[in-house]
Amino acid sequence: MSRQVDRRALERWLLAHGFVLLPGKATGHRHYARDGLKITVPGHGPHDLTKKHVALVLRALERAGFDKEQVREELGA
């Protein structure tokens, strides 16, 4: 059984892997970037990310060269 991914855990992972927080906008979402890849983390609503959002982030990270299974394991997904 997989565990839900908390948005704070995702933010910590992104920062630990060289992503930088971009200046905020009025939406409340938080944007992280590294090497042309931009990841958006919801800034409101439930703290647990939806399975769909986690899948989108994992696919984007995989395209950027990260190992999808290793990222999933580190995030506890």
N, C-alpha and C positions, 0 to 999 in steps of 0.2 A: 504494500500500500504506500503510495507516495504522499509526501507531506506537502502542505501548502508552502509557497514561497512568500515570505514577508517582504514588503517593499524596502524596508530598512536594511534587511540582509542583502538584497540585490544592490542597494546603493553602496554598502560597505564593500561588497565584492568588486563592483566597478571601480571604486577608488583604489582598492588594493592592487588592481591590475592596470593602473596607468590611465584610467579615464579621468577627465576633469569636468567639474560642474560648470556648466555654461551659465551666463547671467540669466536671471529669471524673467519671465514675462507675466502677463496678467492672468494666464490660465491656471496657475498653481501647480502645473506639472513641472518636474525637474528634468533637465536635459543634460546628458553626459556625453562627451565626445572623446574620441581617440583615433588618430590616423584616418580621418574622413568618415568614421562610423559614428552615428548619433543614436543614442538609446534614450527613449523617453520613459520616465517612471511617473505614474499617476501621483499627484500630490494631494488628492482628496479621496473620500470614500473609504472602503474597508482597507485595513492594513495588508491583508492577504491579497496577492495578485491572482487574477483569474488564470486558469490553465491556458487559455488562448493567449494572454499577454506573455506568459512565461515561454510558450512555444515560439512566439514571434521573436522574443529576445534571444532565445537559444539559436534559432535559425540565423539571425543576423550575426551573432557572435561566431557561429560556425563558418559563415561566409567570410568573416574577417580572419579566419585562421585558428580560432580556438577549438579545442576538442569538445564537442557537444556533450559527450557522456561525462567527461571530467568536470565541466562547468555544472552540469546537472547534479553531480555528486556533491560538489562543493557548496552548492546552494541548498542542498537537501531536498531537491525536487524528486 
